[in-house]
Amino acid sequence: MKTDITPTPRTDEAIEAMGLQALVVPVKVCRQLERELAEKTNEVARLREIVERYRVWATSENPTQMELDDLKQKYDELN
């Protein structure tokens, strides 16, 4: 997430909500952000796998219909 104000808007929001001037963030917020980051990291890994499979398929001389169907199904699952 990019903003014009800060690269860490949710962390700054948590600090402001607590009324703290120091850079202190509750563990609950940190854990939530870490879980969200892990989810997005896993999503990126899945998408990279699909892209790699498509790249292999696209460069193959004789792709099979089964490979094409498998890629389409994975694509549909992500959308």
Backbone as a chain_set.jsonl record, in Angstrom:
{"seq": "MKTDITPTPRTDEAIEAMGLQALVVPVKVCRQLERELAEKTNEVARLREIVERYRVWATSENPTQMELDDLKQKYDELN", "coords": {"N": [[0.851, -1.17, 0.0], [0.652, 2.143, -0.895], [1.066, 5.467, 0.158], [0.771, 9.055, 0.185], [1.666, 10.174, 2.458], [2.977, 8.45, 4.355], [4.946, 5.429, 4.434], [3.932, 3.489, 6.049], [1.039, 3.345, 6.846], [-0.931, 1.98, 8.456], [0.412, 1.233, 10.757], [1.153, 3.748, 11.733], [-1.409, 4.733, 12.174], [-2.25, 3.083, 14.273], [-0.492, 3.876, 16.284], [-1.221, 6.571, 16.614], [-3.872, 6.219, 17.456], [-3.507, 5.224, 19.974], [-2.484, 7.366, 21.223], [0.201, 7.838, 21.528], [3.472, 9.207, 21.395], [5.854, 8.041, 20.892], [7.422, 5.471, 18.915], [5.689, 3.023, 19.21], [4.005, 0.051, 18.86], [1.18, -1.948, 19.346], [1.324, -5.45, 20.12], [-0.769, -6.952, 19.081], [-1.536, -5.55, 16.742], [0.823, -5.774, 15.282], [0.951, -8.558, 14.904], [-1.341, -8.94, 13.355], [-0.658, -7.504, 11.02], [1.545, -9.009, 10.231], [0.326, -11.482, 9.648], [-1.302, -10.708, 7.491], [0.665, -9.949, 5.67], [1.89, -12.441, 5.262], [-0.212, -13.826, 4.012], [-0.433, -12.387, 1.599], [2.116, -12.834, 0.568], [2.009, -15.583, 0.125], [0.026, -15.606, -1.836], [1.335, -14.269, -3.919], [3.343, -16.152, -4.438], [1.781, -18.302, -5.408], [0.756, -17.125, -7.739], [3.132, -16.694, -9.152], [3.871, -19.322, -9.617], [1.845, -20.121, -11.383], [2.371, -18.394, -13.519], [4.906, -19.317, -14.242], [4.293, -21.932, -15.026], [2.667, -21.348, -17.206], [4.526, -20.085, -18.826], [6.263, -22.212, -19.404], [4.449, -23.834, -20.752], [3.791, -22.162, -22.912], [6.17, -22.059, -24.292], [6.522, -24.596, -25.068], [6.601, -27.045, -27.661], [4.509, -28.778, -28.278], [1.982, -28.416, -26.61], [-0.291, -29.967, -24.348], [-3.836, -30.516, -24.222], [-4.679, -31.065, -21.683], [-2.784, -29.792, -20.043], [-3.364, -27.132, -20.664], [-6.021, -26.952, -19.759], [-5.588, -27.375, -17.023], [-4.088, -25.098, -16.301], [-5.989, -23.118, -16.882], [-7.972, -23.738, -15.007], [-6.62, -23.221, -12.57], [-6.183, -20.52, -12.886], [-8.827, -19.586, -12.925], [-9.572, -20.214, -10.299], [-8.178, -18.343, -8.833], [-9.406, -16.015, -9.487]], "CA": [[0.0, 0.0, 0.0], [1.43, 3.38, -0.948], [0.35, 6.702, 0.452], [1.61, 10.235, 0.038], [2.097, 10.634, 3.774], [3.888, 7.538, 5.036], [4.927, 4.079, 3.891], [3.348, 2.575, 7.047], [-0.154, 4.027, 7.337], [-1.664, 1.27, 9.504], [1.214, 1.335, 11.978], [0.994, 5.116, 12.219], [-2.773, 4.853, 12.678], [-2.296, 2.428, 15.577], [0.229, 4.733, 17.232], [-2.059, 7.747, 16.861], [-5.051, 5.804, 18.209], [-3.101, 5.019, 21.361], [-2.057, 8.645, 21.758], [1.619, 7.77, 21.869], [4.391, 9.951, 20.553], [6.95, 7.135, 20.569], [7.103, 4.457, 17.912], [5.292, 1.807, 19.907], [2.827, -0.537, 18.234], [0.759, -3.119, 20.107], [1.615, -6.757, 19.543], [-1.943, -7.372, 18.307], [-1.446, -4.924, 15.424], [1.969, -6.381, 14.6], [0.574, -9.906, 14.483], [-2.298, -8.807, 12.255], [0.082, -7.106, 9.835], [2.368, -10.139, 9.82], [-0.573, -12.457, 9.004], [-1.697, -10.175, 6.188], [1.836, -10.04, 4.8], [2.057, -13.851, 4.906], [-1.249, -14.154, 3.031], [-0.073, -11.788, 0.307], [3.312, -13.535, 0.115], [1.543, -16.863, -0.42], [-0.684, -15.319, -3.084], [2.356, -13.973, -4.926], [3.982, -17.424, -4.784], [0.851, -19.047, -6.258], [0.707, -16.476, -9.047], [4.398, -16.969, -9.829], [3.807, -20.707, -10.085], [0.99, -20.139, -12.57], [3.104, -17.723, -14.593], [5.973, -20.226, -14.678], [3.671, -23.024, -15.786], [2.239, -20.809, -18.494], [5.737, -19.849, -19.615], [6.688, -23.519, -19.897], [3.449, -24.255, -21.741], [3.859, -21.305, -24.092], [7.393, -22.339, -25.034], [6.498, -26.003, -25.475], [6.209, -27.217, -29.052], [3.261, -29.52, -28.379], [1.257, -28.431, -25.33], [-1.475, -30.818, -24.349], [-5.071, -29.879, -23.774], [-4.745, -31.236, -20.232], [-1.994, -28.708, -19.453], [-4.123, -25.904, -20.854], [-7.163, -27.007, -18.839], [-5.077, -27.226, -15.658], [-3.758, -23.682, -16.117], [-7.231, -22.346, -16.857], [-8.636, -23.989, -13.733], [-5.904, -22.493, -11.523], [-6.457, -19.102, -13.105], [-10.206, -19.338, -12.487], [-9.612, -20.302, -8.843], [-7.629, -17.108, -8.278], [-10.264, -14.871, -9.822]], "C": [[0.896, 1.231, 0.0], [0.528, 4.554, -0.613], [1.311, 7.86, 0.251], [2.242, 10.64, 1.357], [3.182, 9.748, 4.373], [3.849, 6.161, 4.39], [4.299, 3.059, 4.856], [2.075, 3.174, 7.64], [-0.872, 3.305, 8.474], [-0.903, 1.305, 10.824], [1.062, 2.722, 12.579], [-0.394, 5.334, 12.802], [-2.888, 4.235, 14.072], [-1.603, 3.273, 16.644], [-0.626, 5.941, 17.607], [-3.278, 7.389, 17.701], [-4.731, 5.617, 19.688], [-2.64, 6.322, 22.013], [-0.591, 8.672, 22.151], [2.447, 8.605, 20.893], [5.55, 9.053, 20.108], [6.491, 6.123, 19.521], [6.852, 3.119, 18.601], [4.006, 1.308, 19.265], [2.452, -1.776, 19.032], [1.057, -4.419, 19.357], [0.454, -7.23, 18.667], [-1.887, -6.811, 16.884], [-0.309, -5.548, 14.625], [1.628, -7.775, 14.088], [-0.397, -9.854, 13.304], [-1.573, -8.453, 10.963], [0.948, -8.253, 9.312], [1.524, -11.209, 9.123], [-0.969, -11.985, 7.613], [-0.538, -10.241, 5.193], [2.053, -11.479, 4.346], [1.031, -14.273, 3.866], [-0.877, -13.623, 1.647], [1.169, -12.462, -0.275], [2.936, -14.873, -0.504], [0.814, -16.661, -1.742], [0.294, -15.033, -4.205], [3.047, -15.262, -5.369], [3.082, -18.256, -5.701], [0.796, -18.451, -7.664], [2.0, -16.708, -9.834], [4.426, -18.386, -10.378], [2.969, -20.802, -11.363], [1.709, -19.498, -13.753], [4.197, -18.645, -15.13], [5.401, -21.387, -15.481], [3.208, -22.545, -17.158], [3.442, -20.581, -19.403], [6.233, -21.158, -20.218], [5.734, -23.991, -20.984], [3.613, -23.466, -23.042], [5.107, -21.587, -24.926], [7.472, -23.786, -25.493], [6.024, -26.106, -26.922], [4.84, -27.874, -29.181], [2.531, -29.533, -27.034], [0.006, -29.295, -25.43], [-2.683, -30.041, -23.856], [-5.183, -29.973, -22.259], [-3.954, -30.132, -19.521], [-2.746, -27.384, -19.538], [-5.313, -25.852, -19.892], [-6.73, -26.801, -17.395], [-4.744, -25.769, -15.368], [-5.015, -22.82, -16.037], [-7.955, -22.528, -15.53], [-7.938, -23.222, -12.6], [-6.136, -20.991, -11.648], [-7.851, -18.743, -12.589], [-10.328, -19.368, -10.962], [-9.12, -19.014, -8.193], [-8.505, -15.894, -8.545], [-11.646, -15.039, -9.318]], "O": [[1.805, 1.335, 0.823], [-0.622, 4.621, -1.048], [2.523, 7.663, 0.159], [3.237, 11.364, 1.379], [4.2, 10.252, 4.849], [2.815, 5.765, 3.85], [4.155, 1.888, 4.504], [2.044, 3.48, 8.832], [-1.379, 3.965, 9.381], [-1.511, 1.398, 11.891], [0.865, 2.864, 13.786], [-0.548, 6.034, 13.803], [-3.545, 4.795, 14.95], [-2.081, 3.37, 17.774], [-0.739, 6.288, 18.783], [-3.68, 8.166, 18.566], [-5.587, 5.827, 20.548], [-2.429, 6.368, 23.225], [-0.192, 9.45, 23.017], [2.134, 8.683, 19.705], [6.153, 9.288, 19.06], [5.294, 5.958, 19.287], [7.687, 2.215, 18.575], [3.034, 2.053, 19.14], [3.324, -2.579, 19.364], [1.042, -4.467, 18.127], [0.676, -7.843, 17.623], [-2.164, -7.532, 15.926], [-0.456, -5.818, 13.433], [1.978, -8.128, 12.962], [-0.28, -10.641, 12.364], [-1.848, -9.045, 9.919], [1.071, -8.445, 8.103], [1.954, -11.78, 8.12], [-0.971, -12.77, 6.664], [-0.736, -10.549, 4.018], [2.366, -11.72, 3.18], [1.364, -15.004, 2.932], [-0.996, -14.332, 0.648], [1.26, -12.641, -1.489], [3.482, -15.257, -1.538], [0.968, -17.46, -2.666], [0.105, -15.503, -5.327], [3.309, -15.442, -6.558], [3.564, -18.851, -6.665], [0.791, -19.179, -8.657], [1.96, -16.899, -11.049], [4.94, -18.627, -11.471], [3.35, -21.488, -12.311], [1.653, -20.015, -14.868], [4.388, -18.74, -16.342], [5.967, -21.779, -16.501], [3.344, -23.259, -18.151], [3.383, -20.85, -20.603], [6.581, -21.212, -21.397], [6.169, -24.493, -22.021], [3.576, -24.034, -24.133], [5.1, -21.376, -26.139], [8.389, -24.159, -26.226], [5.154, -25.35, -27.354], [4.088, -27.555, -30.102], [2.473, -30.576, -26.384], [-0.659, -29.341, -26.465], [-2.553, -29.035, -23.16], [-5.719, -29.07, -21.617], [-4.408, -29.6, -18.509], [-2.756, -26.608, -18.582], [-5.575, -24.814, -19.284], [-7.42, -26.132, -16.627], [-5.082, -25.258, -14.3], [-5.095, -21.902, -15.221], [-8.497, -21.566, -14.986], [-8.613, -22.632, -11.756], [-6.27, -20.284, -10.649], [-8.035, -17.733, -11.908], [-11.117, -18.612, -10.396], [-9.593, -18.637, -7.12], [-8.355, -14.861, -7.894], [-12.487, -14.163, -9.518]]}, "num_chains": 1, "name": "protein.A"}
